[in-house]
Amino acid sequence: MDFWQKEPSFKLDSEQISILLDASSYRAKLLSLIKSAKQRIVITALYLQDDEAGREILEALHQASNANPELRVDILVDYHRAQRGLIGEAQSEGNAALYLKLQQAHQNRVRVFGVPVKGKEVFGVLHLKGMVIDDTVLYSGASLNNVYLQYEQRYRLDRYFTITNQALADSFTQFVDDYLIASSAVIRLDVRPIKKLAECKSDHKALMKSLKRAKYPYVTSSDEGSIDSFLFLGFGRRGNMLNRAIKNLFELGEKELVLYTPYFNFPAPLLRVLRKKLKQGLKVTIVVGDKTANDFYISPDKPFSKIGALPYLYETILAKFLKLNDKFVQDGLLNVHLWRHDSNSFHLKGISVDNRYQMMTGHNLNPRAWGLDIENGILFDDSQGLLTDVLEQEKQQILTHCTKLNSYKELQTMHDYPEPVAKLLGQAKRVKVDFIIKRFI
């Protein structure tokens, strides 16, 4: 028996679940839900950016609050990420300046909180996903900015699910209330002064301790449905229920395991299971972004920055994996698809097992998600295959811009990379810090 079968599930009908296929539809749906909200809006995201799309969403939230003073509107983002500018730009107050500006302009019930996961952003961030709007959970790995919401032409493709179920929405909300907003270490970012993390060390320590033991509460419901759904939280390497569920899903596969990940860098425990399952004859399909579809990619004709070497590092990890498992590639068991579409980027995550188990998550299936960030996920146990058609439609839409790799030799090598990239990766390998870097990406 799968370990989650011991947990009570949220019963869903297939009609309660819908899948959006592109970023512009996601943006339209989010704005529509905000405008029609009657009771509550609770948003968790890595960040809400001070750009056109971010301002549009935040202004819509304020307008909804102005129109309905009883409406609850709470936004939770990463504490550190919200208070810095974009990588490579001058030091600034970051997105928090926007939060203050709009709160001062409207003076309503909208609240923006910063959740500090670790003392510094590099060691872990708030990576919880999910927006509760009344009784609907809008779940995606996307944050809120121009490319994630396709405000103009460019987009960053993700997955987008709407689940209408009061008990599920209540569980998300209750977790936010009991574990995050209730903590004195979770700090308002739309008022001044913003409390420094150093001022609440003991509260922050208590928050981290509680989150490592936390789980989404089960909310009783009269709903009946054929799809069992489970909520998982993951934080830290020990006792991480989301990691355990992901590993269990890898092990459950009998026919096909489908994986979506934007950054190819599987943690060692997942690599071991993948290798074992391939030897047992399991078909594994991996959809990953091409290095040019990585959000850190810098075109060779632009000024080089060290962060721009990351997409190439991911490609070297992928090439090594394919070379090691070339037999399975040639046998048709291991199928890797590279996604690339013009200048757009790729941010999909998720797991599908035998057309029955579907994990919707913000977890990148990498060491950072495995041990540093706080993550969540929704697992559907669809024993009757009620979601098969819509998920296949989503999959085919994604594969439209994919190229299947027939060999590791089809990928570029260090000799093909721009000189600054090759030099930097070569130095990292020589001084043997590349394995340390891989733990943080």
GITA-V110236 format. One record per residue. RES is the residue in one small letter. PHI is phi in degrees with one decimal (none if undefined). BURIAL is + if it has 16 or more other C-alpha atoms within 10 Angstrom, else -. D_FIRST is the distance of its C-alpha to the first C-alpha in Angstrom with 2 decimals. Layout:
BEGIN
res->[RES	RES]
phi->[PHI	PHI]
burial->[BURIAL	BURIAL]
d_first->[D_FIRST	D_FIRST]
END
This chain:
BEGIN
res->[m	d	f	w	q	k	e	p	s	f	k	l	d	s	e	q	i	s	i	l	l	d	a	s	s	y	r	a	k	l	l	s	l	i	k	s	a	k	q	r	i	v	i	t	a	l	y	l	q	d	d	e	a	g	r	e	i	l	e	a	l	h	q	a	s	n	a	n	p	e	l	r	v	d	i	l	v	d	y	h	r	a	q	r	g	l	i	g	e	a	q	s	e	g	n	a	a	l	y	l	k	l	q	q	a	h	q	n	r	v	r	v	f	g	v	p	v	k	g	k	e	v	f	g	v	l	h	l	k	g	m	v	i	d	d	t	v	l	y	s	g	a	s	l	n	n	v	y	l	q	y	e	q	r	y	r	l	d	r	y	f	t	i	t	n	q	a	l	a	d	s	f	t	q	f	v	d	d	y	l	i	a	s	s	a	v	i	r	l	d	v	r	p	i	k	k	l	a	e	c	k	s	d	h	k	a	l	m	k	s	l	k	r	a	k	y	p	y	v	t	s	s	d	e	g	s	i	d	s	f	l	f	l	g	f	g	r	r	g	n	m	l	n	r	a	i	k	n	l	f	e	l	g	e	k	e	l	v	l	y	t	p	y	f	n	f	p	a	p	l	l	r	v	l	r	k	k	l	k	q	g	l	k	v	t	i	v	v	g	d	k	t	a	n	d	f	y	i	s	p	d	k	p	f	s	k	i	g	a	l	p	y	l	y	e	t	i	l	a	k	f	l	k	l	n	d	k	f	v	q	d	g	l	l	n	v	h	l	w	r	h	d	s	n	s	f	h	l	k	g	i	s	v	d	n	r	y	q	m	m	t	g	h	n	l	n	p	r	a	w	g	l	d	i	e	n	g	i	l	f	d	d	s	q	g	l	l	t	d	v	l	e	q	e	k	q	q	i	l	t	h	c	t	k	l	n	s	y	k	e	l	q	t	m	h	d	y	p	e	p	v	a	k	l	l	g	q	a	k	r	v	k	v	d	f	i	i	k	r	f	i]
phi->[none	-65.7	-59.9	-74.5	-65.8	-77.1	-90.8	-67.3	-108.4	-90.5	-82.0	-129.4	-93.9	-60.6	-66.3	-82.6	-117.7	-133.7	-122.0	-91.6	-106.3	-152.7	-66.9	-66.6	-66.6	-62.2	-61.1	-62.5	-64.7	-61.7	-63.7	-64.5	-64.5	-61.2	-63.7	-95.3	-61.5	-114.7	-117.0	-154.3	-136.0	-128.3	-115.9	-118.9	-157.7	-60.4	-157.9	-120.3	-80.4	-84.3	-142.0	-58.8	-68.7	-61.1	-66.1	-61.1	-66.7	-66.4	-65.0	-62.8	-65.0	-66.4	-64.4	-63.0	-68.0	-63.1	-74.0	-139.5	-59.2	-85.4	-70.5	-83.7	-134.7	-126.0	-121.4	-121.1	-131.0	-69.0	-59.6	-73.8	-59.9	-73.6	-114.0	-134.4	-78.2	-66.7	-57.4	93.7	-99.0	-64.4	-61.4	-153.6	-79.3	68.6	-67.0	-60.4	-63.4	-65.0	-60.4	-65.1	-58.1	-74.8	-67.8	-66.4	-72.1	-104.9	48.3	-123.6	-90.2	-65.5	-128.5	-119.2	-112.2	-108.2	-104.5	-88.2	-84.2	-129.0	-64.7	-135.0	-58.5	-62.3	-94.5	150.7	-133.7	-72.9	-120.4	-72.1	-118.3	120.5	-124.1	-98.4	-127.7	55.2	-106.7	-109.6	-104.0	-98.8	-116.6	-155.8	-80.3	-75.5	-88.7	-118.4	-159.2	-58.1	-77.0	-64.5	-104.4	47.2	-66.7	-118.1	-87.2	-72.9	-142.3	-118.5	-71.4	-135.0	-114.1	-139.4	-122.8	-115.8	-127.4	-101.6	-161.6	-62.7	-62.7	-63.7	-64.6	-63.7	-64.6	-55.2	-66.2	-63.8	-61.4	-58.4	-68.0	-76.6	-107.0	-106.3	-61.9	-69.7	-85.2	-70.7	-84.7	-91.5	-115.4	-64.3	-105.4	-107.7	-129.9	-129.9	-78.0	-80.6	-63.0	-76.4	-62.4	-63.9	-80.3	-135.2	-59.3	-67.6	-65.6	-67.0	-62.4	-66.0	-62.3	-62.7	-64.7	-68.9	-68.2	-71.0	-105.6	-73.8	-149.8	-70.1	-71.6	-86.7	-111.2	-63.9	-148.5	-89.4	-65.8	-120.9	-165.7	-92.8	-108.1	-87.1	-125.8	-133.2	-104.0	-125.2	-116.8	-140.1	-154.7	88.8	-80.6	-96.9	64.3	-83.7	-69.9	-67.6	-59.1	-63.9	-64.5	-63.4	-62.1	-62.3	-63.3	-57.1	-73.3	-73.8	-56.6	-119.5	-113.8	-149.4	-112.6	-111.4	-123.5	-114.1	-150.5	-81.4	-126.8	-76.8	-166.5	-62.3	-63.6	-55.1	-61.1	-75.9	-61.2	-63.9	-66.9	-58.4	-60.4	-63.7	-68.8	-63.1	-64.0	-82.3	97.6	-73.0	-79.1	-120.5	-115.4	-119.7	-112.5	-136.4	-73.8	-61.4	-58.2	-75.0	-98.7	-80.2	-69.3	-99.6	-67.6	-121.9	-59.2	-57.5	-85.7	-104.1	-57.6	-79.4	-131.3	-57.6	-61.6	-71.3	-82.1	-58.5	-57.4	-71.6	-62.7	-59.4	-65.2	-65.9	-67.4	-63.0	-61.5	-63.6	-62.5	-66.2	-64.7	-64.3	-111.1	-59.2	-57.9	-72.3	-63.7	-67.6	-81.3	83.0	-83.3	-105.5	-123.0	-112.8	-114.6	-94.9	-94.5	-155.1	-145.4	50.7	-99.1	-84.1	-124.9	-124.1	-140.2	-76.3	-139.3	148.8	-137.6	-127.1	-124.8	54.2	57.8	-117.9	-95.9	-130.5	-102.8	-99.3	-156.1	-93.9	-65.0	-81.4	56.7	-131.8	-59.1	-62.6	-66.6	-65.6	-133.8	-112.0	-80.6	-93.6	-127.2	-144.8	-166.8	-116.8	-106.7	-102.5	-103.5	-104.5	-64.3	-96.5	67.7	-71.3	-98.8	-55.4	-65.2	-71.0	-71.0	-67.3	-62.8	-62.6	-60.7	-65.7	-62.9	-66.7	-69.2	-54.0	-107.2	-111.9	-120.1	-79.4	-88.2	-97.8	-167.5	-62.2	-70.2	-79.6	-88.6	-70.0	-116.5	-56.4	-66.3	-91.0	-77.3	-54.7	-53.3	-61.9	-68.5	-59.5	-64.7	-66.5	-66.9	-64.6	-63.2	-61.3	-70.0	-64.9	-91.2	59.6	-103.8	-62.3	-69.3	-72.5	-58.3	-64.1	-75.7	-108.3	-123.5]
burial->[-	-	-	+	-	-	-	-	+	+	+	+	+	-	-	-	+	+	+	+	+	+	+	+	-	+	+	-	+	+	-	-	+	+	-	-	+	+	-	+	+	+	+	+	+	+	+	+	+	+	-	-	+	+	+	+	+	+	+	+	+	+	+	+	+	+	-	-	-	-	+	+	+	+	+	+	+	+	+	+	+	+	+	+	+	-	-	-	-	-	-	-	-	+	+	+	+	+	+	+	-	+	+	-	-	-	-	+	+	+	+	+	+	+	+	+	+	+	+	-	+	-	-	+	+	+	+	+	+	+	+	+	+	+	+	+	+	+	+	+	+	+	+	+	+	+	+	+	+	+	+	-	-	+	+	+	+	+	+	+	+	+	+	+	+	+	+	+	+	+	+	+	+	+	+	+	-	-	+	+	+	-	+	-	+	+	+	+	+	+	+	-	-	-	-	-	+	-	-	-	-	-	-	+	-	-	+	+	-	-	+	+	-	+	+	+	+	+	+	-	-	-	-	-	-	-	+	+	+	+	+	+	+	+	+	+	-	-	-	+	+	+	+	+	+	+	+	+	+	+	+	+	+	-	-	+	+	+	+	+	+	+	+	+	+	+	+	-	-	+	-	-	-	+	-	-	+	+	-	-	+	+	+	+	+	+	+	+	+	+	+	+	+	+	+	+	+	+	-	-	-	-	-	-	-	-	-	+	+	+	+	+	+	+	+	+	-	+	+	-	+	+	-	-	+	+	-	+	+	-	-	-	+	+	+	+	+	+	+	+	+	-	-	+	+	+	+	+	+	+	+	+	+	+	+	+	+	+	+	+	+	+	+	+	+	+	+	+	+	+	+	+	+	+	+	+	+	+	+	+	+	+	-	-	-	+	+	-	-	+	+	-	-	+	-	-	-	+	+	-	-	+	-	-	+	+	+	+	-	-	-	-	-	+	-	-	-	-	-	-	+	+	-	-	+	-	-	-	-	-	-	-	-	-	-	-	-	+	+	+	+]
d_first->[0.00	3.81	6.21	8.34	6.78	8.55	11.58	14.04	14.71	18.15	18.77	20.97	23.14	23.98	27.55	26.66	25.75	28.50	28.99	32.35	33.48	36.09	37.31	40.31	38.25	36.06	39.27	40.71	37.62	37.55	41.27	41.00	38.27	40.32	43.44	41.91	40.01	40.94	38.88	37.12	36.57	34.32	34.01	32.19	33.25	34.36	37.89	40.28	43.16	46.86	47.62	48.40	44.87	43.90	47.10	46.58	43.18	44.45	47.63	45.67	43.69	47.00	48.56	45.70	46.25	50.00	49.64	47.34	48.01	45.19	42.58	40.30	40.14	38.34	37.70	35.84	36.41	36.43	39.32	40.67	40.26	42.21	45.20	46.09	47.61	46.20	45.98	49.49	51.27	53.54	52.22	51.82	50.18	47.63	45.89	46.56	50.17	49.16	47.09	50.16	52.56	50.78	50.16	53.86	54.84	52.79	52.27	49.51	46.02	44.25	42.77	41.56	39.62	38.99	35.85	36.56	33.44	35.37	39.05	39.62	38.07	37.54	35.06	32.74	33.03	31.59	29.38	27.66	27.87	28.29	31.27	31.26	34.22	34.40	31.13	30.38	28.28	29.88	27.50	28.80	29.14	32.88	35.31	38.54	41.52	43.68	41.60	38.18	39.82	42.23	45.20	47.53	46.90	44.53	40.84	37.69	34.93	31.60	28.95	29.69	27.52	28.69	26.32	28.20	26.35	27.96	24.92	23.59	27.18	27.61	24.62	26.11	29.50	28.57	26.97	30.21	32.33	30.65	29.99	32.53	35.58	35.68	36.20	39.82	38.76	37.96	41.44	43.42	44.64	47.01	49.37	51.67	51.66	48.06	46.91	46.50	43.30	45.48	46.52	43.08	41.62	40.24	38.70	37.12	35.71	34.22	32.75	31.05	29.66	28.32	26.73	24.75	23.14	23.13	20.53	21.23	21.88	20.25	23.13	23.07	24.07	25.36	24.25	22.24	20.80	18.52	17.14	14.66	15.87	15.02	17.71	17.46	20.34	21.11	24.11	24.89	23.19	21.76	18.99	18.87	15.84	16.98	17.36	13.92	12.54	15.11	14.36	10.64	12.10	14.58	12.23	10.31	13.77	14.94	18.15	19.42	18.84	21.53	22.62	25.44	27.19	30.83	31.31	30.19	29.22	25.57	24.59	24.40	20.63	20.07	22.94	21.51	18.23	20.46	22.72	20.09	18.62	22.23	23.06	20.29	21.98	19.95	22.40	22.68	24.94	26.26	28.70	30.80	34.17	37.30	39.13	41.72	39.07	38.02	39.26	41.01	42.88	46.66	48.88	51.16	54.19	53.21	53.86	51.27	49.04	46.72	43.69	44.47	43.41	39.72	39.10	40.75	38.63	35.45	37.03	37.73	34.09	33.09	35.81	34.70	31.09	32.47	34.92	32.35	30.17	33.14	32.14	29.02	31.26	33.75	31.18	29.96	26.40	27.12	28.84	30.22	32.16	34.69	35.52	39.16	41.31	44.81	44.86	41.62	38.56	34.81	32.19	29.00	25.52	22.09	19.18	18.32	15.62	16.34	18.12	15.00	13.92	17.06	17.68	21.14	22.43	25.61	23.97	26.15	23.69	26.45	27.18	28.95	26.04	23.73	25.94	28.93	28.62	26.74	24.40	22.15	20.05	18.74	15.54	15.76	13.03	15.70	14.25	17.89	19.44	21.86	22.46	22.92	26.71	27.39	25.17	26.92	30.21	29.41	28.46	31.68	33.71	32.47	33.14	36.67	37.84	35.91	37.21	35.03	35.65	36.51	37.23	37.36	41.11	41.16	40.52	43.42	44.00	45.73	49.05	48.58	47.77	50.49	52.41	51.34	47.64	48.06	50.12	47.65	44.60	46.76	47.79	44.24	43.25	46.39	45.92	42.19	41.04	39.09	35.91	36.44	37.04	33.79	31.89	33.55	33.21]
END
